[in-house]
Amino acid sequence: MESIQLLNTAIIKSKEKKVNQSFEERLHQVCNSPVIEILNKCISQHAENQKISRDQAALQFVETIRELDSIWSDYVVMEGIDRLKSILRSTH
């Protein structure tokens, strides 16, 4: 059990090295980008069109983008698995 805890700690520490510590600066840059300005307008229009709050509209935008990202992540994984299967078949 101790080795599992050791490995878990090592995994978490290794991820820490990959974190970009300039998150405040990055957040400031993103929040002041033209894309956010347009997104803000889209959220307002969507809220008005659907007769929902801006909070609900923003949540729908985020959920939709996350779903798209998830779909494409799954697709890329499946493509990789298919290629590996093909490679393994050709070597046997």
C-alpha positions as CSV (number, residue, x, y, z in Angstrom):
1,M,0.0,0.0,0.0
2,E,2.9,2.4,0.7
3,S,4.2,2.0,-2.8
4,I,0.8,2.9,-4.2
5,Q,0.9,6.1,-2.2
6,L,4.4,6.8,-3.3
7,L,3.5,6.4,-7.0
8,N,0.4,8.5,-6.6
9,T,2.5,11.3,-5.0
10,A,5.0,11.0,-7.8
11,I,2.3,11.3,-10.5
12,I,0.9,14.4,-8.9
13,K,4.3,16.0,-8.5
14,S,5.2,15.3,-12.1
15,K,2.0,17.1,-13.2
16,E,3.0,20.1,-11.0
17,K,6.0,20.7,-13.2
18,K,3.8,21.0,-16.3
19,V,1.5,23.6,-14.8
20,N,2.1,27.1,-16.3
21,Q,2.5,29.3,-13.2
22,S,1.6,32.5,-15.1
23,F,-2.1,31.7,-14.9
24,E,-3.0,35.2,-13.7
25,E,-1.3,36.9,-16.7
26,R,-2.9,34.3,-19.0
27,L,-6.3,34.8,-17.5
28,H,-6.0,38.6,-17.9
29,Q,-4.9,38.2,-21.6
30,V,-7.8,35.9,-22.4
31,C,-10.4,38.0,-20.6
32,N,-9.3,41.1,-22.6
33,S,-9.3,39.3,-25.9
34,P,-11.6,40.2,-28.8
35,V,-12.9,36.6,-28.7
36,I,-14.2,37.1,-25.2
37,E,-15.9,40.3,-26.3
38,I,-17.7,38.5,-29.1
39,L,-18.5,35.5,-26.9
40,N,-20.1,37.9,-24.4
41,K,-22.3,39.3,-27.2
42,C,-23.3,35.8,-28.3
43,I,-24.2,34.8,-24.7
44,S,-26.4,37.9,-24.4
45,Q,-28.1,37.2,-27.7
46,H,-28.6,33.5,-26.9
47,A,-30.0,34.3,-23.5
48,E,-32.5,36.8,-25.1
49,N,-33.5,34.4,-27.9
50,Q,-34.0,31.5,-25.5
51,K,-35.5,33.6,-22.8
52,I,-33.0,32.3,-20.2
53,S,-30.5,34.0,-17.9
54,R,-27.1,35.0,-19.1
55,D,-25.7,32.5,-16.6
56,Q,-27.7,29.7,-18.1
57,A,-26.6,30.8,-21.6
58,A,-23.0,30.9,-20.6
59,L,-23.3,27.4,-19.1
60,Q,-24.8,26.1,-22.3
61,F,-21.9,27.5,-24.3
62,V,-19.3,25.9,-22.0
63,E,-21.1,22.6,-21.9
64,T,-21.4,22.5,-25.7
65,I,-17.7,23.3,-26.2
66,R,-16.7,20.7,-23.7
67,E,-19.0,18.1,-25.5
68,L,-17.3,19.0,-28.8
69,D,-13.9,18.6,-27.2
70,S,-14.9,15.3,-25.7
71,I,-16.3,14.0,-29.0
72,W,-13.1,14.9,-30.8
73,S,-10.9,13.4,-28.1
74,D,-12.8,10.1,-28.3
75,Y,-12.5,10.2,-32.1
76,V,-8.7,10.7,-32.0
77,V,-8.3,7.9,-29.5
78,M,-10.4,5.6,-31.7
79,E,-8.3,6.5,-34.7
80,G,-5.2,5.7,-32.8
81,I,-6.6,2.4,-31.6
82,D,-7.6,1.5,-35.2
83,R,-4.1,2.4,-36.5
84,L,-2.5,0.2,-33.7
85,K,-4.7,-2.7,-34.6
86,S,-3.8,-2.3,-38.3
87,I,-0.1,-2.2,-37.4
88,L,-0.4,-5.2,-35.2
89,R,-2.3,-7.2,-37.9
90,S,0.4,-6.4,-40.5
91,T,3.2,-7.6,-38.2
92,H,1.6,-11.0,-37.6
